[in-house]
Amino acid sequence: MKTMQKLTATAITVVMLLGLGACDGMSRRGQNTAIGAGVGAVGGAVLTNGSALGTVGGAAVGGVIGNHINGH
């Protein structure tokens, strides 16, 4: 089970880093949303032992929180 958790966390991290490379032309709010979703997905995966539902739920919550962060 530990191997699956590490694989899931690694895969999500790689996808998140690749996705952040596309944030160059995005607004600050869009960047915060994307970052929040990525961090939330990793957190959800870790907290639920790699559960798909936990990962998606974490991404959704993180995206909403990131969208509401006022970045200056």
C-alpha positions, 0 to 999 in steps of 0.5 A: 500500500505504501508503494501505491501512495508514493506512486500516486503522490509522485504522479500528482506532483509531476502533473502539477509541476507540468501544469504550472508551466502553462500558467505563464499567460494566466491571470493571478487568480487563475494561477492561484486556482491552479496551484490550490487545486494541485496542492489540494489534490496532493493533500487529498491523496495523502490524507485518504491513502491515494483514494481517487475520491479524496484526490478529486475532493482535495483538488476541488477544495484547494481550487476554490480556496486558491481562487479566493486568495487575493494575490498581489 
